Amino acid sequence: MSDMFSGTPGNRVFYVVSTPTDTANYDAVRDIPVTVEDAALPATPFCNALRNRA
């Protein structure tokens, strides 16, 4: 999942599986869409100073 977050803000949809503890009486539910918001965070002087370090 190296391309999970691209650095570009936006919504990403992932498909998950819900597996019950009692698998003898219940089935797993597959392909449940879950939307995750990849929000932009403001840069801080501290972070910029570390990023520009040689």
mmCIF entry with sequence, helices, sheets and N, C-alpha, C, O atoms, coordinates in Angstrom:
data_MODEL
# 
_entry.id   MODEL 
# 
_entity.id                         1 
_entity.type                       polymer 
_entity.pdbx_number_of_molecules   1 
# 
_entity_poly.entity_id                      1 
_entity_poly.type                           'polypeptide(L)' 
_entity_poly.nstd_linkage                   no 
_entity_poly.nstd_monomer                   no 
_entity_poly.pdbx_seq_one_letter_code       MSDMFSGTPGNRVFYVVSTPTDTANYDAVRDIPVTVEDAALPATPFCNALRNRA 
_entity_poly.pdbx_seq_one_letter_code_can   MSDMFSGTPGNRVFYVVSTPTDTANYDAVRDIPVTVEDAALPATPFCNALRNRA 
_entity_poly.pdbx_strand_id                 A 
# 
loop_
_entity_poly_seq.entity_id 
_entity_poly_seq.num 
_entity_poly_seq.mon_id 
_entity_poly_seq.hetero 
1 1  MET n 
1 2  SER n 
1 3  ASP n 
1 4  MET n 
1 5  PHE n 
1 6  SER n 
1 7  GLY n 
1 8  THR n 
1 9  PRO n 
1 10 GLY n 
1 11 ASN n 
1 12 ARG n 
1 13 VAL n 
1 14 PHE n 
1 15 TYR n 
1 16 VAL n 
1 17 VAL n 
1 18 SER n 
1 19 THR n 
1 20 PRO n 
1 21 THR n 
1 22 ASP n 
1 23 THR n 
1 24 ALA n 
1 25 ASN n 
1 26 TYR n 
1 27 ASP n 
1 28 ALA n 
1 29 VAL n 
1 30 ARG n 
1 31 ASP n 
1 32 ILE n 
1 33 PRO n 
1 34 VAL n 
1 35 THR n 
1 36 VAL n 
1 37 GLU n 
1 38 ASP n 
1 39 ALA n 
1 40 ALA n 
1 41 LEU n 
1 42 PRO n 
1 43 ALA n 
1 44 THR n 
1 45 PRO n 
1 46 PHE n 
1 47 CYS n 
1 48 ASN n 
1 49 ALA n 
1 50 LEU n 
1 51 ARG n 
1 52 ASN n 
1 53 ARG n 
1 54 ALA n 
# 
_struct_asym.id          A 
_struct_asym.entity_id   1 
# 
_struct_conf.conf_type_id            HELX_P 
_struct_conf.id                      HELX_P1 
_struct_conf.pdbx_PDB_helix_id       AA1 
_struct_conf.beg_label_comp_id       PRO 
_struct_conf.beg_label_asym_id       A 
_struct_conf.beg_label_seq_id        45 
_struct_conf.pdbx_beg_PDB_ins_code   ? 
_struct_conf.end_label_comp_id       ARG 
_struct_conf.end_label_asym_id       A 
_struct_conf.end_label_seq_id        51 
_struct_conf.pdbx_end_PDB_ins_code   ? 
_struct_conf.beg_auth_comp_id        PRO 
_struct_conf.beg_auth_asym_id        A 
_struct_conf.beg_auth_seq_id         45 
_struct_conf.end_auth_comp_id        ARG 
_struct_conf.end_auth_asym_id        A 
_struct_conf.end_auth_seq_id         51 
_struct_conf.pdbx_PDB_helix_class    1 
_struct_conf.details                 ? 
_struct_conf.pdbx_PDB_helix_length   7 
# 
_struct_conf_type.id          HELX_P 
_struct_conf_type.criteria    ? 
_struct_conf_type.reference   ? 
# 
_struct_sheet.id               AA1 
_struct_sheet.type             ? 
_struct_sheet.number_strands   2 
_struct_sheet.details          ? 
# 
_struct_sheet_order.sheet_id     AA1 
_struct_sheet_order.range_id_1   1 
_struct_sheet_order.range_id_2   2 
_struct_sheet_order.offset       ? 
_struct_sheet_order.sense        anti-parallel 
# 
loop_
_struct_sheet_range.sheet_id 
_struct_sheet_range.id 
_struct_sheet_range.beg_label_comp_id 
_struct_sheet_range.beg_label_asym_id 
_struct_sheet_range.beg_label_seq_id 
_struct_sheet_range.pdbx_beg_PDB_ins_code 
_struct_sheet_range.end_label_comp_id 
_struct_sheet_range.end_label_asym_id 
_struct_sheet_range.end_label_seq_id 
_struct_sheet_range.pdbx_end_PDB_ins_code 
_struct_sheet_range.beg_auth_comp_id 
_struct_sheet_range.beg_auth_asym_id 
_struct_sheet_range.beg_auth_seq_id 
_struct_sheet_range.end_auth_comp_id 
_struct_sheet_range.end_auth_asym_id 
_struct_sheet_range.end_auth_seq_id 
AA1 1 GLY A 10 ? SER A 18 ? GLY A 10 SER A 18 
AA1 2 VAL A 29 ? ASP A 38 ? VAL A 29 ASP A 38 
# 
loop_
_atom_site.group_PDB 
_atom_site.id 
_atom_site.type_symbol 
_atom_site.label_atom_id 
_atom_site.label_alt_id 
_atom_site.label_comp_id 
_atom_site.label_asym_id 
_atom_site.label_entity_id 
_atom_site.label_seq_id 
_atom_site.pdbx_PDB_ins_code 
_atom_site.Cartn_x 
_atom_site.Cartn_y 
_atom_site.Cartn_z 
_atom_site.occupancy 
_atom_site.B_iso_or_equiv 
_atom_site.pdbx_formal_charge 
_atom_site.auth_seq_id 
_atom_site.auth_comp_id 
_atom_site.auth_asym_id 
_atom_site.auth_atom_id 
_atom_site.pdbx_PDB_model_num 
ATOM 1   N N  . MET A 1 1  ? 0.825   -1.191  0.000  1.00 0.00 ? 1  MET A N  1 
ATOM 2   C CA . MET A 1 1  ? 0.000   0.000   0.000  1.00 0.00 ? 1  MET A CA 1 
ATOM 3   C C  . MET A 1 1  ? 0.868   1.254   0.000  1.00 0.00 ? 1  MET A C  1 
ATOM 4   O O  . MET A 1 1  ? 0.535   2.236   0.663  1.00 0.00 ? 1  MET A O  1 
ATOM 5   N N  . SER A 1 2  ? 1.953   1.230   -0.720 1.00 0.00 ? 2  SER A N  1 
ATOM 6   C CA . SER A 1 2  ? 2.836   2.383   -0.738 1.00 0.00 ? 2  SER A CA 1 
ATOM 7   C C  . SER A 1 2  ? 2.181   3.592   -1.380 1.00 0.00 ? 2  SER A C  1 
ATOM 8   O O  . SER A 1 2  ? 2.599   4.720   -1.122 1.00 0.00 ? 2  SER A O  1 
ATOM 9   N N  . ASP A 1 3  ? 1.170   3.390   -2.207 1.00 0.00 ? 3  ASP A N  1 
ATOM 10  C CA . ASP A 1 3  ? 0.496   4.513   -2.852 1.00 0.00 ? 3  ASP A CA 1 
ATOM 11  C C  . ASP A 1 3  ? -0.792  4.891   -2.130 1.00 0.00 ? 3  ASP A C  1 
ATOM 12  O O  . ASP A 1 3  ? -1.666  5.529   -2.718 1.00 0.00 ? 3  ASP A O  1 
ATOM 13  N N  . MET A 1 4  ? -0.920  4.504   -0.855 1.00 0.00 ? 4  MET A N  1 
ATOM 14  C CA . MET A 1 4  ? -2.140  4.774   -0.103 1.00 0.00 ? 4  MET A CA 1 
ATOM 15  C C  . MET A 1 4  ? -2.436  6.265   -0.064 1.00 0.00 ? 4  MET A C  1 
ATOM 16  O O  . MET A 1 4  ? -3.564  6.685   -0.321 1.00 0.00 ? 4  MET A O  1 
ATOM 17  N N  . PHE A 1 5  ? -1.426  7.065   0.258  1.00 0.00 ? 5  PHE A N  1 
ATOM 18  C CA . PHE A 1 5  ? -1.594  8.508   0.303  1.00 0.00 ? 5  PHE A CA 1 
ATOM 19  C C  . PHE A 1 5  ? -0.531  9.125   -0.586 1.00 0.00 ? 5  PHE A C  1 
ATOM 20  O O  . PHE A 1 5  ? 0.660   8.860   -0.425 1.00 0.00 ? 5  PHE A O  1 
ATOM 21  N N  . SER A 1 6  ? -0.963  9.935   -1.508 1.00 0.00 ? 6  SER A N  1 
ATOM 22  C CA . SER A 1 6  ? -0.058  10.480  -2.508 1.00 0.00 ? 6  SER A CA 1 
ATOM 23  C C  . SER A 1 6  ? 0.546   11.810  -2.099 1.00 0.00 ? 6  SER A C  1 
ATOM 24  O O  . SER A 1 6  ? 1.419   12.321  -2.800 1.00 0.00 ? 6  SER A O  1 
ATOM 25  N N  . GLY A 1 7  ? 0.110   12.392  -0.981 1.00 0.00 ? 7  GLY A N  1 
ATOM 26  C CA . GLY A 1 7  ? 0.552   13.725  -0.620 1.00 0.00 ? 7  GLY A CA 1 
ATOM 27  C C  . GLY A 1 7  ? -0.400  14.778  -1.151 1.00 0.00 ? 7  GLY A C  1 
ATOM 28  O O  . GLY A 1 7  ? -0.309  15.947  -0.777 1.00 0.00 ? 7  GLY A O  1 
ATOM 29  N N  . THR A 1 8  ? -1.309  14.372  -2.017 1.00 0.00 ? 8  THR A N  1 
ATOM 30  C CA . THR A 1 8  ? -2.315  15.276  -2.549 1.00 0.00 ? 8  THR A CA 1 
ATOM 31  C C  . THR A 1 8  ? -3.592  15.086  -1.742 1.00 0.00 ? 8  THR A C  1 
ATOM 32  O O  . THR A 1 8  ? -4.101  13.969  -1.647 1.00 0.00 ? 8  THR A O  1 
ATOM 33  N N  . PRO A 1 9  ? -4.123  16.173  -1.154 1.00 0.00 ? 9  PRO A N  1 
ATOM 34  C CA . PRO A 1 9  ? -5.349  16.040  -0.367 1.00 0.00 ? 9  PRO A CA 1 
ATOM 35  C C  . PRO A 1 9  ? -6.502  15.508  -1.209 1.00 0.00 ? 9  PRO A C  1 
ATOM 36  O O  . PRO A 1 9  ? -6.575  15.754  -2.413 1.00 0.00 ? 9  PRO A O  1 
ATOM 37  N N  . GLY A 1 10 ? -7.382  14.789  -0.570 1.00 0.00 ? 10 GLY A N  1 
ATOM 38  C CA . GLY A 1 10 ? -8.561  14.258  -1.249 1.00 0.00 ? 10 GLY A CA 1 
ATOM 39  C C  . GLY A 1 10 ? -9.086  13.032  -0.527 1.00 0.00 ? 10 GLY A C  1 
ATOM 40  O O  . GLY A 1 10 ? -8.501  12.569  0.452  1.00 0.00 ? 10 GLY A O  1 
ATOM 41  N N  . ASN A 1 11 ? -10.177 12.524  -1.019 1.00 0.00 ? 11 ASN A N  1 
ATOM 42  C CA . ASN A 1 11 ? -10.774 11.331  -0.422 1.00 0.00 ? 11 ASN A CA 1 
ATOM 43  C C  . ASN A 1 11 ? -10.257 10.087  -1.112 1.00 0.00 ? 11 ASN A C  1 
ATOM 44  O O  . ASN A 1 11 ? -10.071 10.072  -2.329 1.00 0.00 ? 11 ASN A O  1 
ATOM 45  N N  . ARG A 1 12 ? -10.024 9.042   -0.329 1.00 0.00 ? 12 ARG A N  1 
ATOM 46  C CA . ARG A 1 12 ? -9.584  7.751   -0.846 1.00 0.00 ? 12 ARG A CA 1 
ATOM 47  C C  . ARG A 1 12 ? -10.590 6.706   -0.373 1.00 0.00 ? 12 ARG A C  1 
ATOM 48  O O  . ARG A 1 12 ? -11.028 6.733   0.777  1.00 0.00 ? 12 ARG A O  1 
ATOM 49  N N  . VAL A 1 13 ? -10.948 5.800   -1.251 1.00 0.00 ? 13 VAL A N  1 
ATOM 50  C CA . VAL A 1 13 ? -11.884 4.732   -0.895 1.00 0.00 ? 13 VAL A CA 1 
ATOM 51  C C  . VAL A 1 13 ? -11.101 3.428   -0.784 1.00 0.00 ? 13 VAL A C  1 
ATOM 52  O O  . VAL A 1 13 ? -10.366 3.047   -1.695 1.00 0.00 ? 13 VAL A O  1 
ATOM 53  N N  . PHE A 1 14 ? -11.274 2.756   0.346  1.00 0.00 ? 14 PHE A N  1 
ATOM 54  C CA . PHE A 1 14 ? -10.662 1.459   0.586  1.00 0.00 ? 14 PHE A CA 1 
ATOM 55  C C  . PHE A 1 14 ? -11.790 0.460   0.817  1.00 0.00 ? 14 PHE A C  1 
ATOM 56  O O  . PHE A 1 14 ? -12.847 0.821   1.335  1.00 0.00 ? 14 PHE A O  1 
ATOM 57  N N  . TYR A 1 15 ? -11.569 -0.780  0.439  1.00 0.00 ? 15 TYR A N  1 
ATOM 58  C CA . TYR A 1 15 ? -12.573 -1.828  0.624  1.00 0.00 ? 15 TYR A CA 1 
ATOM 59  C C  . TYR A 1 15 ? -12.082 -2.771  1.710  1.00 0.00 ? 15 TYR A C  1 
ATOM 60  O O  . TYR A 1 15 ? -10.977 -3.309  1.634  1.00 0.00 ? 15 TYR A O  1 
ATOM 61  N N  . VAL A 1 16 ? -12.916 -2.962  2.715  1.00 0.00 ? 16 VAL A N  1 
ATOM 62  C CA . VAL A 1 16 ? -12.535 -3.752  3.880  1.00 0.00 ? 16 VAL A CA 1 
ATOM 63  C C  . VAL A 1 16 ? -13.418 -4.991  4.009  1.00 0.00 ? 16 VAL A C  1 
ATOM 64  O O  . VAL A 1 16 ? -14.442 -5.126  3.339  1.00 0.00 ? 16 VAL A O  1 
ATOM 65  N N  . VAL A 1 17 ? -12.988 -5.882  4.888  1.00 0.00 ? 17 VAL A N  1 
ATOM 66  C CA . VAL A 1 17 ? -13.734 -7.114  5.178  1.00 0.00 ? 17 VAL A CA 1 
ATOM 67  C C  . VAL A 1 17 ? -14.048 -7.126  6.664  1.00 0.00 ? 17 VAL A C  1 
ATOM 68  O O  . VAL A 1 17 ? -13.170 -6.874  7.489  1.00 0.00 ? 17 VAL A O  1 
ATOM 69  N N  . SER A 1 18 ? -15.285 -7.415  7.006  1.00 0.00 ? 18 SER A N  1 
ATOM 70  C CA . SER A 1 18 ? -15.690 -7.584  8.398  1.00 0.00 ? 18 SER A CA 1 
ATOM 71  C C  . SER A 1 18 ? -15.868 -9.080  8.636  1.00 0.00 ? 18 SER A C  1 
ATOM 72  O O  . SER A 1 18 ? -16.762 -9.711  8.073  1.00 0.00 ? 18 SER A O  1 
ATOM 73  N N  . THR A 1 19 ? -15.001 -9.633  9.482  1.00 0.00 ? 19 THR A N  1 
ATOM 74  C CA . THR A 1 19 ? -15.056 -11.065 9.785  1.00 0.00 ? 19 THR A CA 1 
ATOM 75  C C  . THR A 1 19 ? -15.569 -11.250 11.212 1.00 0.00 ? 19 THR A C  1 
ATOM 76  O O  . THR A 1 19 ? -14.931 -10.787 12.158 1.00 0.00 ? 19 THR A O  1 
ATOM 77  N N  . PRO A 1 20 ? -16.703 -11.916 11.381 1.00 0.00 ? 20 PRO A N  1 
ATOM 78  C CA . PRO A 1 20 ? -17.253 -12.111 12.719 1.00 0.00 ? 20 PRO A CA 1 
ATOM 79  C C  . PRO A 1 20 ? -16.420 -13.100 13.530 1.00 0.00 ? 20 PRO A C  1 
ATOM 80  O O  . PRO A 1 20 ? -15.727 -13.947 12.967 1.00 0.00 ? 20 PRO A O  1 
ATOM 81  N N  . THR A 1 21 ? -16.492 -12.988 14.817 1.00 0.00 ? 21 THR A N  1 
ATOM 82  C CA . THR A 1 21 ? -15.819 -13.935 15.701 1.00 0.00 ? 21 THR A CA 1 
ATOM 83  C C  . THR A 1 21 ? -16.449 -15.317 15.572 1.00 0.00 ? 21 THR A C  1 
ATOM 84  O O  . THR A 1 21 ? -15.751 -16.331 15.570 1.00 0.00 ? 21 THR A O  1 
ATOM 85  N N  . ASP A 1 22 ? -17.759 -15.345 15.467 1.00 0.00 ? 22 ASP A N  1 
ATOM 86  C CA . ASP A 1 22 ? -18.503 -16.599 15.351 1.00 0.00 ? 22 ASP A CA 1 
ATOM 87  C C  . ASP A 1 22 ? -18.700 -16.936 13.871 1.00 0.00 ? 22 ASP A C  1 
ATOM 88  O O  . ASP A 1 22 ? -19.766 -16.685 13.308 1.00 0.00 ? 22 ASP A O  1 
ATOM 89  N N  . THR A 1 23 ? -17.670 -17.503 13.250 1.00 0.00 ? 23 THR A N  1 
ATOM 90  C CA . THR A 1 23 ? -17.750 -17.807 11.819 1.00 0.00 ? 23 THR A CA 1 
ATOM 91  C C  . THR A 1 23 ? -18.598 -19.043 11.510 1.00 0.00 ? 23 THR A C  1 
ATOM 92  O O  . THR A 1 23 ? -18.915 -19.308 10.351 1.00 0.00 ? 23 THR A O  1 
ATOM 93  N N  . ALA A 1 24 ? -18.960 -19.791 12.543 1.00 0.00 ? 24 ALA A N  1 
ATOM 94  C CA . ALA A 1 24 ? -19.814 -20.963 12.320 1.00 0.00 ? 24 ALA A CA 1 
ATOM 95  C C  . ALA A 1 24 ? -21.255 -20.535 12.035 1.00 0.00 ? 24 ALA A C  1 
ATOM 96  O O  . ALA A 1 24 ? -21.981 -21.225 11.320 1.00 0.00 ? 24 ALA A O  1 
ATOM 97  N N  . ASN A 1 25 ? -21.664 -19.392 12.600 1.00 0.00 ? 25 ASN A N  1 
ATOM 98  C CA . ASN A 1 25 ? -23.053 -18.949 12.451 1.00 0.00 ? 25 ASN A CA 1 
ATOM 99  C C  . ASN A 1 25 ? -23.214 -17.682 11.613 1.00 0.00 ? 25 ASN A C  1 
ATOM 100 O O  . ASN A 1 25 ? -24.332 -17.304 11.264 1.00 0.00 ? 25 ASN A O  1 
ATOM 101 N N  . TYR A 1 26 ? -22.112 -17.033 11.297 1.00 0.00 ? 26 TYR A N  1 
ATOM 102 C CA . TYR A 1 26 ? -22.184 -15.776 10.550 1.00 0.00 ? 26 TYR A CA 1 
ATOM 103 C C  . TYR A 1 26 ? -21.134 -15.762 9.454  1.00 0.00 ? 26 TYR A C  1 
ATOM 104 O O  . TYR A 1 26 ? -20.058 -16.339 9.604  1.00 0.00 ? 26 TYR A O  1 
ATOM 105 N N  . ASP A 1 27 ? -21.453 -15.100 8.355  1.00 0.00 ? 27 ASP A N  1 
ATOM 106 C CA . ASP A 1 27 ? -20.528 -14.980 7.234  1.00 0.00 ? 27 ASP A CA 1 
ATOM 107 C C  . ASP A 1 27 ? -19.776 -13.655 7.302  1.00 0.00 ? 27 ASP A C  1 
ATOM 108 O O  . ASP A 1 27 ? -20.249 -12.680 7.884  1.00 0.00 ? 27 ASP A O  1 
ATOM 109 N N  . ALA A 1 28 ? -18.610 -13.646 6.700  1.00 0.00 ? 28 ALA A N  1 
ATOM 110 C CA . ALA A 1 28 ? -17.851 -12.412 6.557  1.00 0.00 ? 28 ALA A CA 1 
ATOM 111 C C  . ALA A 1 28 ? -18.547 -11.530 5.520  1.00 0.00 ? 28 ALA A C  1 
ATOM 112 O O  . ALA A 1 28 ? -19.152 -12.030 4.571  1.00 0.00 ? 28 ALA A O  1 
ATOM 113 N N  . VAL A 1 29 ? -18.456 -10.246 5.710  1.00 0.00 ? 29 VAL A N  1 
ATOM 114 C CA . VAL A 1 29 ? -18.987 -9.293  4.737  1.00 0.00 ? 29 VAL A CA 1 
ATOM 115 C C  . VAL A 1 29 ? -17.787 -8.665  4.050  1.00 0.00 ? 29 VAL A C  1 
ATOM 116 O O  . VAL A 1 29 ? -16.916 -8.094  4.707  1.00 0.00 ? 29 VAL A O  1 
ATOM 117 N N  . ARG A 1 30 ? -17.742 -8.771  2.732  1.00 0.00 ? 30 ARG A N  1 
ATOM 118 C CA . ARG A 1 30 ? -16.595 -8.299  1.967  1.00 0.00 ? 30 ARG A CA 1 
ATOM 119 C C  . ARG A 1 30 ? -16.927 -7.050  1.158  1.00 0.00 ? 30 ARG A C  1 
ATOM 120 O O  . ARG A 1 30 ? -18.090 -6.733  0.905  1.00 0.00 ? 30 ARG A O  1 
ATOM 121 N N  . ASP A 1 31 ? -15.878 -6.364  0.767  1.00 0.00 ? 31 ASP A N  1 
ATOM 122 C CA . ASP A 1 31 ? -15.988 -5.199  -0.116 1.00 0.00 ? 31 ASP A CA 1 
ATOM 123 C C  . ASP A 1 31 ? -16.847 -4.080  0.464  1.00 0.00 ? 31 ASP A C  1 
ATOM 124 O O  . ASP A 1 31 ? -17.675 -3.496  -0.236 1.00 0.00 ? 31 ASP A O  1 
ATOM 125 N N  . ILE A 1 32 ? -16.645 -3.787  1.742  1.00 0.00 ? 32 ILE A N  1 
ATOM 126 C CA . ILE A 1 32 ? -17.336 -2.672  2.384  1.00 0.00 ? 32 ILE A CA 1 
ATOM 127 C C  . ILE A 1 32 ? -16.537 -1.409  2.064  1.00 0.00 ? 32 ILE A C  1 
ATOM 128 O O  . ILE A 1 32 ? -15.379 -1.308  2.468  1.00 0.00 ? 32 ILE A O  1 
ATOM 129 N N  . PRO A 1 33 ? -17.127 -0.437  1.345  1.00 0.00 ? 33 PRO A N  1 
ATOM 130 C CA . PRO A 1 33 ? -16.367 0.767   1.016  1.00 0.00 ? 33 PRO A CA 1 
ATOM 131 C C  . PRO A 1 33 ? -16.228 1.682   2.231  1.00 0.00 ? 33 PRO A C  1 
ATOM 132 O O  . PRO A 1 33 ? -17.207 1.993   2.910  1.00 0.00 ? 33 PRO A O  1 
ATOM 133 N N  . VAL A 1 34 ? -14.997 2.103   2.487  1.00 0.00 ? 34 VAL A N  1 
ATOM 134 C CA . VAL A 1 34 ? -14.707 3.032   3.575  1.00 0.00 ? 34 VAL A CA 1 
ATOM 135 C C  . VAL A 1 34 ? -13.941 4.197   2.964  1.00 0.00 ? 34 VAL A C  1 
ATOM 136 O O  . VAL A 1 34 ? -12.899 4.000   2.339  1.00 0.00 ? 34 VAL A O  1 
ATOM 137 N N  . THR A 1 35 ? -14.454 5.410   3.144  1.00 0.00 ? 35 THR A N  1 
ATOM 138 C CA . THR A 1 35 ? -13.803 6.599   2.608  1.00 0.00 ? 35 THR A CA 1 
ATOM 139 C C  . THR A 1 35 ? -12.952 7.241   3.686  1.00 0.00 ? 35 THR A C  1 
ATOM 140 O O  . THR A 1 35 ? -13.413 7.477   4.803  1.00 0.00 ? 35 THR A O  1 
ATOM 141 N N  . VAL A 1 36 ? -11.695 7.524   3.336  1.00 0.00 ? 36 VAL A N  1 
ATOM 142 C CA . VAL A 1 36 ? -10.756 8.165   4.247  1.00 0.00 ? 36 VAL A CA 1 
ATOM 143 C C  . VAL A 1 36 ? -10.355 9.493   3.622  1.00 0.00 ? 36 VAL A C  1 
ATOM 144 O O  . VAL A 1 36 ? -9.962  9.546   2.456  1.00 0.00 ? 36 VAL A O  1 
ATOM 145 N N  . GLU A 1 37 ? -10.455 10.564  4.404  1.00 0.00 ? 37 GLU A N  1 
ATOM 146 C CA . GLU A 1 37 ? -10.071 11.883  3.902  1.00 0.00 ? 37 GLU A CA 1 
ATOM 147 C C  . GLU A 1 37 ? -8.589  12.122  4.176  1.00 0.00 ? 37 GLU A C  1 
ATOM 148 O O  . GLU A 1 37 ? -8.138  12.065  5.320  1.00 0.00 ? 37 GLU A O  1 
ATOM 149 N N  . ASP A 1 38 ? -7.847  12.388  3.119  1.00 0.00 ? 38 ASP A N  1 
ATOM 150 C CA . ASP A 1 38 ? -6.434  12.735  3.205  1.00 0.00 ? 38 ASP A CA 1 
ATOM 151 C C  . ASP A 1 38 ? -6.380  14.261  3.162  1.00 0.00 ? 38 ASP A C  1 
ATOM 152 O O  . ASP A 1 38 ? -6.365  14.855  2.084  1.00 0.00 ? 38 ASP A O  1 
ATOM 153 N N  . ALA A 1 39 ? -6.351  14.894  4.337  1.00 0.00 ? 39 ALA A N  1 
ATOM 154 C CA . ALA A 1 39 ? -6.411  16.348  4.421  1.00 0.00 ? 39 ALA A CA 1 
ATOM 155 C C  . ALA A 1 39 ? -5.018  16.959  4.389  1.00 0.00 ? 39 ALA A C  1 
ATOM 156 O O  . ALA A 1 39 ? -4.050  16.374  4.876  1.00 0.00 ? 39 ALA A O  1 
ATOM 157 N N  . ALA A 1 40 ? -4.941  18.130  3.814  1.00 0.00 ? 40 ALA A N  1 
ATOM 158 C CA . ALA A 1 40 ? -3.668  18.866  3.790  1.00 0.00 ? 40 ALA A CA 1 
ATOM 159 C C  . ALA A 1 40 ? -3.437  19.479  5.158  1.00 0.00 ? 40 ALA A C  1 
ATOM 160 O O  . ALA A 1 40 ? -4.353  20.036  5.763  1.00 0.00 ? 40 ALA A O  1 
ATOM 161 N N  . LEU A 1 41 ? -2.212  19.376  5.641  1.00 0.00 ? 41 LEU A N  1 
ATOM 162 C CA . LEU A 1 41 ? -1.848  19.995  6.907  1.00 0.00 ? 41 LEU A CA 1 
ATOM 163 C C  . LEU A 1 41 ? -0.972  21.201  6.625  1.00 0.00 ? 41 LEU A C  1 
ATOM 164 O O  . LEU A 1 41 ? -0.117  21.146  5.742  1.00 0.00 ? 41 LEU A O  1 
ATOM 165 N N  . PRO A 1 42 ? -1.168  22.283  7.352  1.00 0.00 ? 42 PRO A N  1 
ATOM 166 C CA . PRO A 1 42 ? -0.319  23.451  7.113  1.00 0.00 ? 42 PRO A CA 1 
ATOM 167 C C  . PRO A 1 42 ? 1.117   23.163  7.532  1.00 0.00 ? 42 PRO A C  1 
ATOM 168 O O  . PRO A 1 42 ? 1.366   22.510  8.546  1.00 0.00 ? 42 PRO A O  1 
ATOM 169 N N  . ALA A 1 43 ? 2.050   23.658  6.738  1.00 0.00 ? 43 ALA A N  1 
ATOM 170 C CA . ALA A 1 43 ? 3.463   23.495  7.067  1.00 0.00 ? 43 ALA A CA 1 
ATOM 171 C C  . ALA A 1 43 ? 3.806   24.411  8.235  1.00 0.00 ? 43 ALA A C  1 
ATOM 172 O O  . ALA A 1 43 ? 3.287   25.523  8.339  1.00 0.00 ? 43 ALA A O  1 
ATOM 173 N N  . THR A 1 44 ? 4.673   23.941  9.100  1.00 0.00 ? 44 THR A N  1 
ATOM 174 C CA . THR A 1 44 ? 5.118   24.762  10.223 1.00 0.00 ? 44 THR A CA 1 
ATOM 175 C C  . THR A 1 44 ? 6.592   25.074  10.047 1.00 0.00 ? 44 THR A C  1 
ATOM 176 O O  . THR A 1 44 ? 7.301   24.305  9.398  1.00 0.00 ? 44 THR A O  1 
ATOM 177 N N  . PRO A 1 45 ? 7.082   26.183  10.605 1.00 0.00 ? 45 PRO A N  1 
ATOM 178 C CA . PRO A 1 45 ? 8.506   26.512  10.470 1.00 0.00 ? 45 PRO A CA 1 
ATOM 179 C C  . PRO A 1 45 ? 9.406   25.385  10.969 1.00 0.00 ? 45 PRO A C  1 
ATOM 180 O O  . PRO A 1 45 ? 10.470  25.152  10.396 1.00 0.00 ? 45 PRO A O  1 
ATOM 181 N N  . PHE A 1 46 ? 8.999   24.684  12.023 1.00 0.00 ? 46 PHE A N  1 
ATOM 182 C CA . PHE A 1 46 ? 9.795   23.580  12.565 1.00 0.00 ? 46 PHE A CA 1 
ATOM 183 C C  . PHE A 1 46 ? 9.952   22.477  11.518 1.00 0.00 ? 46 PHE A C  1 
ATOM 184 O O  . PHE A 1 46 ? 11.058  21.985  11.292 1.00 0.00 ? 46 PHE A O  1 
ATOM 185 N N  . CYS A 1 47 ? 8.849   22.091  10.882 1.00 0.00 ? 47 CYS A N  1 
ATOM 186 C CA . CYS A 1 47 ? 8.911   21.040  9.867  1.00 0.00 ? 47 CYS A CA 1 
ATOM 187 C C  . CYS A 1 47 ? 9.736   21.486  8.672  1.00 0.00 ? 47 CYS A C  1 
ATOM 188 O O  . CYS A 1 47 ? 10.543  20.712  8.157  1.00 0.00 ? 47 CYS A O  1 
ATOM 189 N N  . ASN A 1 48 ? 9.547   22.722  8.222  1.00 0.00 ? 48 ASN A N  1 
ATOM 190 C CA . ASN A 1 48 ? 10.304  23.215  7.095  1.00 0.00 ? 48 ASN A CA 1 
ATOM 191 C C  . ASN A 1 48 ? 11.804  23.254  7.396  1.00 0.00 ? 48 ASN A C  1 
ATOM 192 O O  . ASN A 1 48 ? 12.620  22.961  6.521  1.00 0.00 ? 48 ASN A O  1 
ATOM 193 N N  . ALA A 1 49 ? 12.167  23.611  8.620  1.00 0.00 ? 49 ALA A N  1 
ATOM 194 C CA . ALA A 1 49 ? 13.577  23.664  8.989  1.00 0.00 ? 49 ALA A CA 1 
ATOM 195 C C  . ALA A 1 49 ? 14.189  22.264  8.919  1.00 0.00 ? 49 ALA A C  1 
ATOM 196 O O  . ALA A 1 49 ? 15.321  22.116  8.458  1.00 0.00 ? 49 ALA A O  1 
ATOM 197 N N  . LEU A 1 50 ? 13.477  21.255  9.361  1.00 0.00 ? 50 LEU A N  1 
ATOM 198 C CA . LEU A 1 50 ? 13.993  19.891  9.296  1.00 0.00 ? 50 LEU A CA 1 
ATOM 199 C C  . LEU A 1 50 ? 14.074  19.396  7.856  1.00 0.00 ? 50 LEU A C  1 
ATOM 200 O O  . LEU A 1 50 ? 15.027  18.709  7.489  1.00 0.00 ? 50 LEU A O  1 
ATOM 201 N N  . ARG A 1 51 ? 13.098  19.734  7.053  1.00 0.00 ? 51 ARG A N  1 
ATOM 202 C CA . ARG A 1 51 ? 13.050  19.288  5.662  1.00 0.00 ? 51 ARG A CA 1 
ATOM 203 C C  . ARG A 1 51 ? 14.198  19.889  4.857  1.00 0.00 ? 51 ARG A C  1 
ATOM 204 O O  . ARG A 1 51 ? 14.744  19.222  3.978  1.00 0.00 ? 51 ARG A O  1 
ATOM 205 N N  . ASN A 1 52 ? 14.577  21.147  5.144  1.00 0.00 ? 52 ASN A N  1 
ATOM 206 C CA . ASN A 1 52 ? 15.597  21.827  4.369  1.00 0.00 ? 52 ASN A CA 1 
ATOM 207 C C  . ASN A 1 52 ? 16.999  21.608  4.918  1.00 0.00 ? 52 ASN A C  1 
ATOM 208 O O  . ASN A 1 52 ? 17.950  22.214  4.425  1.00 0.00 ? 52 ASN A O  1 
ATOM 209 N N  . ARG A 1 53 ? 17.146  20.770  5.908  1.00 0.00 ? 53 ARG A N  1 
ATOM 210 C CA . ARG A 1 53 ? 18.455  20.481  6.475  1.00 0.00 ? 53 ARG A CA 1 
ATOM 211 C C  . ARG A 1 53 ? 19.345  19.740  5.483  1.00 0.00 ? 53 ARG A C  1 
ATOM 212 O O  . ARG A 1 53 ? 18.890  18.831  4.789  1.00 0.00 ? 53 ARG A O  1 
ATOM 213 N N  . ALA A 1 54 ? 20.599  20.128  5.422  1.00 0.00 ? 54 ALA A N  1 
ATOM 214 C CA . ALA A 1 54 ? 21.516  19.465  4.492  1.00 0.00 ? 54 ALA A CA 1 
ATOM 215 C C  . ALA A 1 54 ? 22.236  18.325  5.163  1.00 0.00 ? 54 ALA A C  1 
ATOM 216 O O  . ALA A 1 54 ? 23.049  17.651  4.531  1.00 0.00 ? 54 ALA A O  1 
# 
